[in-house]
Amino acid sequence: MITKIITWSIDRKYWVLGLALAIIGWGAVSLYQSPLDAIPDLSDTQVIVKASFAGQPPSVVENQVTYPLTTAFL
């Protein structure tokens, strides 16, 4: 079966070339006619830092652990 397809393609190489060019042209036209709807995300990157500091209140953890880490990540 594949041998027949290859033989047919070799015998009719101009038809195959024309068909390939037609498909490429159709693809190029489709590429330029398709609408592009891309909106970039301009928001800041969000990072979640989970830290534990045994025996300390959340404000101390925020000031001494979490805040320095988040500023270092930025």
C-alpha positions in Angstrom: 0.0 0.0 0.0 2.7 2.5 0.9 4.7 1.4 -2.1 1.8 2.3 -4.3 1.4 5.7 -2.7 5.1 6.4 -3.1 5.1 5.3 -6.7 2.0 7.4 -7.4 3.6 10.4 -5.8 6.8 10.0 -7.7 4.9 9.6 -11.0 2.9 12.7 -10.3 5.4 14.9 -8.5 4.1 18.2 -9.9 0.6 17.4 -8.6 2.0 16.5 -5.1 4.1 19.7 -5.1 1.1 21.8 -6.1 -1.0 20.2 -3.5 1.7 20.8 -0.8 1.9 24.5 -1.9 -1.9 24.9 -1.8 -2.0 23.5 1.7 0.8 25.8 2.8 -0.9 28.8 1.3 -4.2 27.8 2.9 -2.4 27.6 6.3 -0.7 31.0 5.8 -4.1 32.6 5.0 -5.7 30.9 8.0 -2.9 32.1 10.2 -3.3 35.7 9.2 -7.1 35.7 9.4 -7.4 34.1 12.8 -8.0 36.7 15.5 -5.5 37.0 18.4 -6.9 37.7 21.8 -4.1 37.8 24.3 -4.1 40.1 27.3 -0.9 40.1 29.4 -1.2 39.7 33.1 0.2 42.9 34.6 -0.5 42.1 38.2 2.2 41.6 40.8 3.4 38.0 41.4 1.9 36.6 44.5 3.9 34.4 46.8 2.5 32.5 49.8 5.1 32.0 52.6 4.1 29.6 55.4 6.4 29.9 58.3 6.2 28.7 61.9 8.1 30.2 64.8 7.3 28.3 67.9 6.0 30.3 70.8 5.9 33.6 69.0 2.8 35.7 68.1 1.8 36.2 64.4 3.1 39.8 64.4 6.6 38.7 65.3 6.6 35.9 62.7 5.4 38.5 60.1 8.1 41.0 61.0 11.1 38.7 61.6 10.4 35.8 59.2 7.8 36.3 56.5 8.5 39.9 55.5 12.3 39.4 55.0 11.6 36.3 52.9 9.0 38.0 50.7 11.2 41.1 50.1 14.1 38.7 49.2 11.9 36.9 46.7 10.9 40.2 45.0 
